[in-house]
Amino acid sequence: MLKEVHAMKEAEVRAGEALQRLLEKIPILQIEEIEAEGMSGDLGPDLTARLRVDGRQHLLICGFKPNGQPRYARTALLELDNYIAQRAPGATPIFIAPYISPTVRQLCEEKGVGYLDLEGNARITFGGVFIERMVSDKPVAEQRELKSLFRPKSAQVLRVLLREPGRAWRVTELSEISGVSLGHVSNVRTGLIDREWACASDDGLVLSEPDALLDAWRDSYTAPLGERLRFYTPLHGSALEDAARRAMQSEGSPGRAVFASFSAAQWLAPYGRTSTHYFFSDENGLQKLQAALKLAPTSKGENVVVIVPKDAGLLTDTTEPAPGAVCTSLIQTYLDLSIAGERGAEAAGYLRQERLTWPK
């Protein structure tokens, strides 16, 4: 507990120093005092700044949170509003956090609250002073935290949620259906609630902003880890598709293979054909495809690409729009298309427009 207190004090000191550095750059502004109130957890401010501009005094009331996610930001903004209304009418509210995302910046602007984060992003206006500074890069900690939300185990939970975004889920239900531990599901739940992509109801967890979640996943997405194999097949058109479907349907033998990327999109939301066909498979599924499609390895001129992913969940999270035409799920197909160049981005946009819309 003492460590937490010390960490909080240190963070508040850094917040005060960041505010001072920012204000010192304004020639017409004189800083009379920046004071740490030491009232974290109470309704009082964490920092107050007394300033003078053209002979007129101004008071900044600052609320600091060690986490700048929307869930905590809303609390800080409410506390600032209540304090200023009751104790300091006319003061300028400022929200300070280690990092403030574009979503929270917009929220602050809508509420008429200035903001400053320890990465250098800031927007503060008062008494003829306008300060705005944007830093393009996300901090490493924020990137790491976001990526952890989209790693394979977490992604299994997200796929379940996105299949039925209007449904309320208990943690135990999500754990059972996704095959992920209760502890990991709880971490995902916290991450979603903190970002206000989901909310907790009496019935369980409900996705409140599936589009925002999918946007963030797309922006953080990288190709699945695994072996990428290039082949040439003499088959074309319907002959190739029929042979692939027969391989996918073969029962009684081990192995899984599915249409992926552009090839999955042809079944889910046709946008434009490509000369290359894409599949995900396990090792046994690869053997089935090699036999059915008469695949020959090649270093160039390939017309079939097979990825053997390390994440086995990609081969079970599937959809079958036609008998035997087993495809990666709508979400996975969208993500894979989104990183497949300009044509892929266009196909991803079309797939999302046609198949991935949710009521507001």
Disulfide bonds with the S-S distance in Angstrom:
none
